[in-house]
């Protein structure tokens, strides 16, 4: 998990449209560009990739998504689906 989280975090940080928060948990918190969290969440859902949309749950989590760290294959699938949505 630690290795997968580090790799996923590094790959997410390479995407300039996301602000990635460091994590010690089994998930990574990202902030999307303003107003994009809902569309990204739906696009990933349509692609069969499930993440948690935190946007709307609390003012401090506006535009935020929570991405659970998965296996290497699962993380690659997430990134492949995510990049075109940004």
C-alpha positions in Angstrom: 0.0 0.0 0.0 2.8 2.4 0.9 4.5 1.9 -2.4 1.3 2.1 -4.4 0.3 5.3 -2.6 3.7 6.9 -3.3 3.5 6.0 -7.0 -0.1 7.2 -7.3 0.6 10.4 -5.5 3.6 11.2 -7.8 1.6 10.5 -10.9 -1.3 12.6 -9.7 1.0 15.5 -8.8 2.3 15.4 -12.4 -1.2 16.6 -13.5 -1.2 20.4 -13.3 -5.0 20.5 -13.1 -5.0 18.8 -9.6 -3.7 19.9 -6.2 -2.7 16.7 -4.4 -2.5 16.5 -0.7 0.1 14.3 1.0 -1.5 11.3 2.7 -0.6 8.6 5.2 -4.0 6.8 4.7 -5.2 4.4 2.1 -6.5 7.3 -0.1 -5.3 10.5 -1.7 -7.2 13.7 -1.5 -7.1 15.9 -4.6 -8.6 19.3 -5.4 -9.8 19.8 -9.0 -10.0 23.0 -10.9 -13.0 25.1 -9.8 -16.3 23.6 -10.5 -14.8 20.4 -12.1 -15.2 17.8 -9.4 -18.7 16.7 -10.3 -17.9 16.2 -14.0 -14.7 14.4 -13.3 -16.5 12.1 -10.7 -19.2 11.3 -13.2 -16.8 10.7 -16.1 -14.8 8.3 -13.9 -18.0 6.6 -12.8 -19.1 6.2 -16.5 -15.7 4.6 -17.2 -16.3 2.1 -14.3 -13.8 3.8 -11.9 -15.4 4.6 -8.5 -14.0 7.3 -6.3 -15.6 9.5 -3.6 -16.8 13.0 -4.5 -16.3 15.2 -1.4 -17.4 18.4 -3.1 -20.5 19.6 -1.5 -20.0 17.7 1.8 -18.2 20.6 3.6 -17.0 24.0 2.6 -13.4 23.0 3.1 -13.8 20.2 0.6 -15.1 22.2 -2.3 -13.8 20.8 -5.6 -12.3 17.8 -3.8 -12.3 14.1 -4.7 -11.0 11.2 -2.6 -9.1 8.5 -4.5 -8.6 5.1 -2.8 -5.2 3.6 -3.4 -5.5 0.4 -5.3 -3.2 -2.2 -7.0 -0.8 -1.0 -9.7 -3.3 -2.1 -12.4 -6.2 -0.3 -10.7 -4.2 2.9 -10.3 -3.2 2.8 -13.9 -6.9 2.3 -14.9 -7.8 5.3 -12.8 -5.1 7.5 -14.4 -6.0 6.4 -17.9 -9.7 7.3 -17.3 -8.8 10.5 -15.4 -6.4 12.2 -17.8 -8.9 12.8 -20.6 -11.4 14.3 -18.1 -9.0 17.0 -17.0 
